[in-house]
């Protein structure tokens, strides 16, 4: 086996899942994560189609289902709180309630994957990659805190604003495509007394919702606004991001003022643009990208988590099949996933158009349209289940 030492940047979903499979296939794995520990918070995410099979092959499906959000349905209201429609068949965050998909809070899934990896994987928390220098024998890596080391391969699983991608491929501006919306997510008390339920409101260019979480003991707030042009802001200045949200949502109705009041003390505030990463190649030399770092679909696709889980399984499997030959493995990784990723990224654009049409109709600005549970989701299901997993 060649190239047995692998550094993975990012410990959210894709990174720990990849570490699990790489360890199983006999590689030595180190994961570096900027946060001081597993990151708290984040939105409800969905595990669908072949990603469910990946989790089952990990032996974690029963535990995954046990951590499900258990949503029973949703309500859509206007800015005054008047109910526009409700559904017990479909939710904004999770889709079809009766489907086999599993909706889970992002931090619950990350914790499950990290724990499943056991103690053979080395985790470097509170650190980040500073430089990468490749040659024919490996990748020399310097860190912000740890001593320099050399690895055979480096994987960037560090999200939309990937450090690895910037260092190995070039500036983010070359690959990011904004979809015109910004979203914040944070934990709040369950001040609406929701019982495995969610309520969403669209009020012109701003909107969002509240969903109960962890058996109704808390809730997650989703607040967002539209912006046709990208906004310049510091991705690591949380206080500035909160001020931006407060400014944009200042005149919003419904329960948004209460959510904003709780936002200031939220320990897990997350803010980012709805955007996609599109690249002609996910690898360069001994460096390869996984999940949002290489092919972010945006939350609008509903498939980011599934793409990361499937990508981790395929990347590790192709490295095993190639005996560690990274050139052959990376080519196989792209060959297996490229069409699947392309179709799933297109879902975001389709979903964006559908939601905009439904919101316009709800506000009386367009032709009447169907509630989400009445929309034909056949194409979505076909895309979600389009990939058949190989055995490695």
C-alpha positions as CSV (number, residue, x, y, z in Angstrom):
1,X,0.0,0.0,0.0
2,X,1.3,3.4,-1.0
3,X,0.5,6.8,0.5
4,X,-0.6,5.6,3.9
5,X,-0.5,8.8,5.9
6,X,-3.4,11.2,5.2
7,X,-4.3,14.5,6.7
8,X,-7.9,15.5,6.6
9,X,-8.9,19.2,7.2
10,X,-12.3,19.6,8.7
11,X,-14.3,17.7,11.4
12,X,-17.9,18.3,10.6
13,X,-19.5,15.5,8.5
14,X,-17.3,14.6,5.5
15,X,-14.0,14.6,7.4
16,X,-14.9,12.2,10.2
17,X,-16.8,10.0,7.7
18,X,-13.7,9.8,5.5
19,X,-11.5,9.1,8.6
20,X,-13.7,6.2,9.5
21,X,-13.4,4.6,6.1
22,X,-9.7,5.3,5.6
23,X,-9.0,3.8,9.0
24,X,-11.0,0.7,8.1
25,X,-9.0,0.4,4.8
26,X,-5.6,0.5,6.6
27,X,-4.6,4.2,6.3
28,X,-3.2,6.3,9.1
29,X,-5.4,9.4,9.5
30,X,-5.0,12.8,11.2
31,X,-7.9,15.2,11.2
32,X,-7.3,18.9,11.9
33,X,-10.1,21.2,12.9
34,X,-10.1,25.0,13.6
35,X,-12.7,24.8,16.3
36,X,-11.6,23.8,19.8
37,X,-13.8,20.7,19.7
38,X,-16.7,19.3,17.7
39,X,-18.6,22.4,16.5
40,X,-22.0,22.9,18.2
41,X,-25.1,24.0,16.4
42,X,-26.0,24.1,12.8
43,X,-29.1,23.3,10.9
44,X,-31.2,20.2,10.5
45,X,-29.6,18.1,7.8
46,X,-30.8,15.1,5.8
47,X,-29.3,11.7,5.1
48,X,-30.9,10.3,2.0
49,X,-30.6,7.6,-0.7
50,X,-27.1,6.1,-1.0
51,X,-26.0,8.1,2.0
52,X,-28.3,6.0,4.2
53,X,-26.6,2.9,2.8
54,X,-23.2,4.4,3.6
55,X,-24.3,4.9,7.2
56,X,-25.8,1.4,7.3
57,X,-22.4,0.0,6.1
58,X,-20.8,1.9,8.9
59,X,-23.1,0.1,11.4
60,X,-24.6,3.4,12.5
61,X,-28.1,3.4,11.0
62,X,-30.0,2.5,14.2
63,X,-28.1,5.2,16.1
64,X,-28.7,7.7,13.3
65,X,-32.5,7.0,13.4
66,X,-32.5,7.4,17.1
67,X,-31.2,10.9,16.8
68,X,-33.8,12.0,14.2
69,X,-35.6,15.3,14.7
70,X,-38.9,13.5,14.5
71,X,-40.7,16.3,12.8
72,X,-44.5,15.7,12.5
73,X,-45.2,18.6,10.2
74,X,-45.0,22.4,9.5
75,X,-46.9,25.6,9.2
76,X,-46.4,28.5,6.9
77,X,-47.5,32.0,8.2
78,X,-47.4,35.5,6.9
79,X,-45.7,38.5,8.6
80,X,-48.7,39.0,10.9
81,X,-48.7,35.3,12.0
82,X,-51.7,34.3,10.0
83,X,-51.6,30.7,8.8
84,X,-51.3,30.3,5.1
85,X,-51.1,26.5,5.1
86,X,-50.0,23.6,7.2
87,X,-48.8,20.1,6.3
88,X,-48.3,16.8,8.1
89,X,-46.8,15.3,5.0
90,X,-43.9,17.6,4.2
91,X,-41.6,20.0,6.0
92,X,-39.4,22.8,4.8
93,X,-36.3,21.4,6.4
94,X,-36.7,17.7,5.8
95,X,-39.1,17.1,2.9
96,X,-41.4,14.1,2.8
97,X,-42.3,13.1,6.4
98,X,-43.1,9.5,5.4
99,X,-39.9,8.9,3.4
100,X,-37.1,6.7,4.8
101,X,-34.8,9.7,4.9
102,X,-33.3,10.7,8.3
103,X,-33.3,14.4,9.4
104,X,-30.8,15.0,12.1
105,X,-29.2,18.1,13.7
106,X,-25.8,18.7,12.1
107,X,-23.9,18.6,15.4
108,X,-25.5,15.3,16.4
109,X,-24.4,13.7,13.2
110,X,-20.8,15.1,13.5
111,X,-20.5,13.8,17.1
112,X,-21.8,10.3,16.0
113,X,-19.3,10.1,13.2
114,X,-16.3,11.2,15.4
115,X,-17.2,8.7,18.1
116,X,-17.6,5.9,15.6
117,X,-14.0,6.4,14.4
118,X,-12.6,5.3,17.7
119,X,-9.3,6.4,19.1
120,X,-7.1,5.3,16.1
121,X,-7.7,8.6,14.3
122,X,-5.7,11.5,15.6
123,X,-7.7,14.8,16.0
124,X,-5.9,18.1,16.2
125,X,-8.6,20.5,17.4
126,X,-8.0,24.3,17.8
127,X,-5.6,24.3,14.8
128,X,-5.6,24.8,11.1
129,X,-3.4,24.4,8.1
130,X,-1.2,27.4,7.3
131,X,0.8,26.2,4.2
132,X,1.0,23.3,1.9
133,X,4.0,22.4,-0.2
134,X,3.9,19.4,-2.5
135,X,6.6,17.4,-4.2
136,X,6.9,13.9,-5.6
137,X,7.2,12.3,-2.2
138,X,4.5,14.0,-0.1
139,X,2.9,17.2,1.2
140,X,4.8,19.3,3.7
141,X,2.3,21.0,6.0
142,X,2.7,23.8,8.4
143,X,0.0,24.5,11.0
144,X,-1.1,27.6,12.9
145,X,-0.2,25.9,16.2
146,X,1.2,22.4,15.8
147,X,4.7,21.5,14.6
148,X,5.2,21.0,10.8
149,X,4.7,17.5,9.4
150,X,4.7,15.7,6.1
151,X,1.9,13.6,4.9
152,X,1.5,11.4,1.8
153,X,-1.9,13.0,0.9
154,X,-4.1,15.9,2.1
155,X,-7.9,16.1,1.9
156,X,-9.8,19.3,2.2
157,X,-13.1,18.6,3.9
158,X,-13.2,22.1,5.4
159,X,-16.4,23.5,3.9
160,X,-17.5,26.3,1.7
161,X,-14.6,28.6,2.7
162,X,-12.0,25.8,2.4
163,X,-8.5,26.7,3.5
164,X,-7.1,23.7,1.6
165,X,-8.9,24.8,-1.6
166,X,-7.5,28.3,-1.3
167,X,-3.9,27.0,-0.7
168,X,-3.9,24.3,-3.4
169,X,-6.3,25.6,-6.1
170,X,-6.6,29.3,-5.8
171,X,-8.9,32.0,-4.4
172,X,-12.4,31.3,-3.5
173,X,-13.7,33.8,-6.0
174,X,-12.8,31.5,-8.8
175,X,-15.1,28.7,-7.7
176,X,-18.0,30.2,-5.7
177,X,-21.4,30.9,-7.2
178,X,-23.8,32.9,-5.0
179,X,-27.5,32.0,-5.1
180,X,-28.8,35.3,-3.8
181,X,-29.6,34.4,-0.2
182,X,-27.9,34.6,3.2
183,X,-28.9,32.4,6.2
184,X,-28.2,32.3,9.9
185,X,-28.9,29.3,12.2
186,X,-28.7,29.3,16.0
187,X,-30.2,27.6,19.1
188,X,-33.0,29.4,20.9
189,X,-35.4,28.4,23.7
190,X,-38.5,26.6,22.4
191,X,-40.5,29.8,23.0
192,X,-43.3,28.8,20.7
193,X,-43.8,25.6,22.6
194,X,-43.5,23.6,19.4
195,X,-44.0,19.8,19.6
196,X,-41.8,18.2,16.9
197,X,-43.1,21.0,14.6
198,X,-41.7,23.9,12.6
199,X,-43.2,27.2,11.6
200,X,-41.8,29.3,8.7
201,X,-42.6,32.8,7.5
202,X,-41.6,34.7,4.3
203,X,-41.9,38.4,4.6
204,X,-40.7,39.9,1.4
205,X,-36.9,39.8,1.1
206,X,-36.5,38.4,4.6
207,X,-37.8,35.2,6.1
208,X,-37.1,32.2,8.2
209,X,-38.5,29.8,10.8
210,X,-38.4,28.1,14.1
211,X,-38.2,24.3,14.6
212,X,-38.2,22.4,17.8
213,X,-35.2,20.3,18.5
214,X,-34.0,17.5,20.8
215,X,-37.4,16.3,21.9
216,X,-38.7,19.9,22.2
217,X,-36.2,20.9,24.8
218,X,-34.9,23.6,22.6
219,X,-35.4,25.1,19.1
220,X,-33.3,26.2,16.1
221,X,-33.9,29.5,14.5
222,X,-33.4,30.1,10.8
223,X,-33.2,33.7,9.7
224,X,-32.4,34.8,6.2
225,X,-32.4,37.6,3.7
226,X,-32.0,38.1,0.0
227,X,-29.1,39.9,-1.6
228,X,-28.6,39.8,-5.3
229,X,-24.9,40.8,-4.9
230,X,-22.4,39.1,-2.6
231,X,-21.8,40.8,0.7
232,X,-18.3,41.5,2.0
233,X,-18.0,40.3,5.6
234,X,-15.5,38.5,7.8
235,X,-16.3,34.8,7.9
236,X,-14.9,34.6,11.4
237,X,-16.3,37.7,13.0
238,X,-19.4,36.4,14.6
239,X,-20.4,39.6,16.3
240,X,-20.3,41.5,13.0
241,X,-22.4,38.8,11.5
242,X,-25.0,39.1,14.2
243,X,-25.1,42.9,13.8
244,X,-25.7,42.4,10.0
245,X,-28.6,40.0,10.7
246,X,-30.1,42.4,13.2
247,X,-29.9,45.2,10.7
248,X,-31.4,43.2,7.8
249,X,-34.2,41.8,10.0
250,X,-35.0,45.0,11.9
251,X,-38.4,45.6,10.3
252,X,-39.4,41.9,10.0
253,X,-42.7,40.9,11.6
254,X,-44.0,37.6,13.1
255,X,-41.7,36.2,15.8
256,X,-38.5,37.4,14.3
257,X,-37.9,40.1,17.0
258,X,-38.0,37.4,19.7
259,X,-35.6,35.2,17.7
260,X,-33.2,38.2,17.3
261,X,-33.3,38.9,21.0
262,X,-32.1,35.3,21.7
263,X,-29.5,35.5,18.9
264,X,-27.2,37.8,20.9
265,X,-26.6,35.1,23.5
266,X,-26.6,32.1,21.1
267,X,-23.4,30.1,21.6
268,X,-23.6,28.4,18.2
269,X,-24.5,31.1,15.8
270,X,-23.7,30.3,12.2
271,X,-24.1,32.6,9.2
272,X,-23.2,32.2,5.6
273,X,-24.3,32.6,2.0
274,X,-26.4,30.2,0.0
275,X,-23.7,29.3,-2.5
276,X,-22.3,26.6,-4.6
277,X,-18.7,25.5,-5.4
278,X,-18.2,24.4,-8.9
279,X,-14.8,23.1,-10.1
280,X,-13.5,21.3,-13.2
281,X,-11.3,19.1,-11.0
282,X,-11.4,18.1,-7.3
283,X,-7.8,17.2,-7.1
284,X,-4.4,18.8,-7.7
285,X,-1.4,16.6,-7.2
286,X,-1.6,15.0,-3.8
287,X,-4.4,17.2,-2.6
288,X,-8.1,16.4,-3.0
289,X,-11.4,18.0,-1.9
290,X,-14.4,16.4,-0.3
291,X,-18.0,17.7,0.2
292,X,-18.7,21.4,0.4
293,X,-15.0,22.2,-0.1
294,X,-15.1,20.8,-3.7
295,X,-18.8,20.6,-4.7
296,X,-21.0,22.5,-2.2
297,X,-24.6,22.2,-3.4
298,X,-25.9,24.8,-0.8
299,X,-28.7,24.1,1.7
300,X,-31.1,24.7,-1.2
301,X,-30.2,21.3,-2.6
302,X,-31.0,19.4,0.5
303,X,-28.2,17.1,-0.5
304,X,-25.0,18.5,1.0
305,X,-24.8,16.0,3.8
306,X,-25.6,13.1,1.6
307,X,-23.0,14.2,-1.0
308,X,-20.4,14.4,1.8
309,X,-21.1,11.0,3.2
310,X,-21.2,9.3,-0.2
311,X,-18.1,11.2,-1.3
312,X,-16.2,10.1,1.8
313,X,-17.2,6.4,1.2
314,X,-16.2,6.6,-2.5
315,X,-12.9,8.5,-2.0
316,X,-11.7,6.1,0.7
317,X,-12.8,3.1,-1.4
318,X,-11.0,4.3,-4.5
319,X,-7.8,4.8,-2.5
320,X,-8.1,1.3,-1.2
321,X,-8.9,-0.2,-4.6
322,X,-5.9,1.7,-6.1
323,X,-3.5,0.5,-3.4
324,X,-2.9,4.1,-2.4
325,X,-2.1,5.2,-5.9
326,X,-3.5,8.7,-5.6
327,X,-3.6,9.5,-9.3
328,X,-5.7,6.5,-10.1
329,X,-7.8,6.9,-6.9
330,X,-8.6,10.6,-7.5
331,X,-9.6,9.9,-11.1
332,X,-11.9,7.0,-10.0
333,X,-13.4,9.3,-7.3
334,X,-14.4,11.9,-9.9
335,X,-15.5,9.3,-12.4
336,X,-17.9,7.8,-9.8
337,X,-19.3,11.0,-8.4
338,X,-19.2,13.8,-11.1
339,X,-22.6,13.2,-12.6
340,X,-24.2,12.6,-9.2
341,X,-22.8,15.9,-7.9
342,X,-23.9,17.8,-11.0
343,X,-27.5,16.5,-10.7
344,X,-27.6,17.3,-7.0
345,X,-26.3,20.8,-7.5
346,X,-29.0,21.4,-10.1
347,X,-31.6,20.5,-7.5
348,X,-30.7,23.6,-5.6
349,X,-31.6,25.8,-8.6
350,X,-34.8,23.9,-9.1
351,X,-35.7,24.1,-5.4
352,X,-34.9,27.8,-5.4
353,X,-37.2,28.5,-8.2
354,X,-40.0,26.4,-6.7
355,X,-39.7,28.1,-3.3
356,X,-39.7,31.6,-4.9
357,X,-42.9,30.8,-6.8
358,X,-44.6,29.4,-3.7
359,X,-43.6,32.5,-1.6
360,X,-44.8,34.9,-4.3
361,X,-48.2,33.1,-4.5
362,X,-48.5,33.1,-0.7
363,X,-48.0,36.8,-0.8
364,X,-50.5,37.3,-3.5
365,X,-47.9,38.2,-6.1
366,X,-48.3,35.4,-8.5
367,X,-50.5,32.6,-9.7
368,X,-51.9,30.3,-7.0
369,X,-49.6,27.4,-6.5
370,X,-49.7,24.1,-4.6
371,X,-48.6,23.6,-1.1
372,X,-45.2,21.7,-0.9
373,X,-46.8,18.4,-0.1
374,X,-48.7,18.5,-3.4
375,X,-45.7,19.3,-5.6
376,X,-44.4,16.4,-7.7
377,X,-41.1,15.3,-6.1
378,X,-40.5,12.5,-8.5
379,X,-37.4,14.2,-10.1
380,X,-36.0,14.9,-6.6
381,X,-36.3,11.2,-5.7
382,X,-34.7,10.1,-8.9
383,X,-31.7,12.4,-8.4
384,X,-31.3,11.4,-4.7
385,X,-31.2,7.7,-5.6
386,X,-29.3,8.0,-8.8
387,X,-26.0,6.6,-7.5
388,X,-25.4,2.9,-6.9
389,X,-22.6,2.3,-4.4
390,X,-19.7,0.1,-5.3
391,X,-18.3,-2.5,-2.9
392,X,-14.7,-1.8,-2.0
